[in-house]
Amino acid sequence: MDNIQTALIIKELCKKQKVTISRMLLDTSIRKGLIYDMEKRDLTPSAEVLEKIADYFDCSVDYLLGRVDTPNGTYSITGDNNVQINGNKGNNFTINSGEQPKKENRQNNITENFIKVFETLDFTDQVEAMKFVTDMTKK
């Protein structure tokens, strides 16, 4: 884990949200010296601390760690039974639940693309996407 990079991402989120680092740390009950220690002492914050910060900024822990390039992967469900998944690494993919693949290769490509995008979502979005896919396969 690159603690300096994570500290910079947290500082950038504070700037974007127009909140001081001190305010964010106070609001999350995290000790004041965290960012300094991450930058200067290479301190690795606990999972609990990263989770508090991610919740505060409504982003994923993966985003704080610099593993993905957008705060949250998203998906949307359209009225025509399509699922549009917007992955964190710019991977976008549409699934039509009513679509029947004409070839086995097409099914393999759809599955591979879905897995690539699915892996970029944070846990909460993965759960929601799986709930939707499960519901659509029952219809």
C-alpha positions in Angstrom: 0.0 0.0 0.0 1.3 3.4 -0.9 0.5 5.5 2.2 1.6 8.8 0.6 -0.7 8.2 -2.4 -3.6 7.4 -0.1 -3.0 10.5 1.9 -3.0 12.6 -1.3 -6.3 11.1 -2.4 -7.8 11.9 1.0 -6.6 15.4 0.8 -7.9 15.8 -2.7 -11.3 14.5 -1.6 -11.3 17.1 1.3 -10.6 19.8 -1.2 -13.3 18.7 -3.7 -15.9 18.5 -0.9 -14.7 21.8 0.5 -14.0 20.3 4.0 -10.8 20.7 5.9 -8.8 17.7 6.8 -9.2 18.6 10.5 -13.0 18.7 10.1 -13.1 15.3 8.3 -10.9 13.7 11.0 -13.0 15.2 13.7 -16.3 14.1 12.1 -15.0 10.6 11.7 -13.4 10.4 15.2 -10.0 9.8 13.7 -6.9 11.2 15.4 -5.6 14.5 14.1 -2.1 13.3 13.1 -3.2 10.5 10.7 -2.4 12.3 7.4 0.9 13.6 8.7 1.9 10.1 9.9 0.9 8.6 6.6 3.0 11.0 4.6 6.0 11.4 6.9 6.1 8.2 8.9 4.7 5.8 6.3 2.0 4.8 8.7 -0.6 2.3 7.3 -4.1 3.1 8.5 -6.3 0.3 9.7 -9.1 -1.1 7.6 -11.5 0.5 10.1 -10.0 3.9 9.6 -10.1 3.6 5.8 -13.7 2.4 6.0 -14.7 5.5 8.1 -13.0 7.8 5.6 -14.6 6.0 2.6 -18.0 6.2 4.3 -17.5 9.9 5.0 -16.7 10.7 1.3 -19.2 8.1 0.0 -16.5 6.3 -2.0 -14.9 2.9 -2.0 -11.8 1.9 0.1 -10.3 0.8 -3.2 -10.6 4.4 -4.4 -8.7 5.6 -1.3 -6.0 3.1 -1.9 -5.6 4.2 -5.5 -6.7 0.9 -7.0 -9.6 2.4 -9.0 -9.9 5.7 -10.7 -13.4 6.7 -9.8 -14.9 6.9 -6.3 -17.7 4.3 -7.0 -18.5 2.0 -9.8 -22.1 2.3 -10.7 -24.8 0.4 -12.5 -28.2 1.3 -13.7 -31.3 -0.8 -14.7 -33.3 0.4 -17.7 -36.9 -0.3 -18.4 -36.0 -2.7 -21.3 -34.3 -5.2 -18.9 -30.8 -3.9 -19.6 -28.1 -3.4 -17.0 -25.5 -0.8 -17.7 -22.4 -1.3 -15.6 -19.9 1.6 -15.4 -16.8 0.1 -13.9 -14.2 2.1 -11.9 -11.5 1.6 -14.5 -13.5 2.9 -17.4 -14.9 -0.5 -18.3 -18.5 0.0 -19.3 -20.8 -2.9 -20.2 -24.4 -3.4 -21.0 -26.2 -6.7 -20.3 -29.6 -7.4 -21.8 -31.2 -10.0 -19.6 -33.6 -11.1 -22.3 -30.8 -11.6 -24.9 -30.2 -15.1 -26.0 -26.7 -15.6 -27.4 -26.6 -17.0 -30.9 -23.2 -18.6 -30.5 -21.3 -20.1 -27.6 -18.5 -17.6 -28.2 -20.8 -14.7 -27.8 -21.9 -16.1 -24.4 -18.3 -16.5 -23.4 -17.5 -12.9 -24.4 -20.5 -11.5 -22.5 -19.5 -13.5 -19.4 -15.8 -12.4 -19.6 -16.8 -8.8 -20.1 -19.2 -8.9 -17.2 -16.6 -10.4 -14.9 -14.0 -7.8 -15.8 -16.4 -4.9 -15.0 -17.9 -6.7 -12.0 -14.4 -6.9 -10.4 -14.0 -3.1 -10.6 -17.1 -2.5 -8.5 -16.9 -2.1 -4.8 -18.5 -4.8 -2.6 -21.8 -3.0 -2.1 -22.3 -2.5 -5.8 -21.3 -6.1 -6.5 -24.0 -7.3 -4.1 -26.6 -5.0 -5.8 -25.6 -6.2 -9.3 -25.8 -9.8 -8.2 -29.2 -9.3 -6.7 -30.4 -7.8 -10.0 -28.9 -10.5 -12.1 -30.5 -13.1 -9.8 -33.9 -11.4 -10.0 -33.7 -11.2 -13.8 -32.8 -14.9 -14.3 -35.9 -15.8 -12.2 -38.2 -14.0 -14.7 
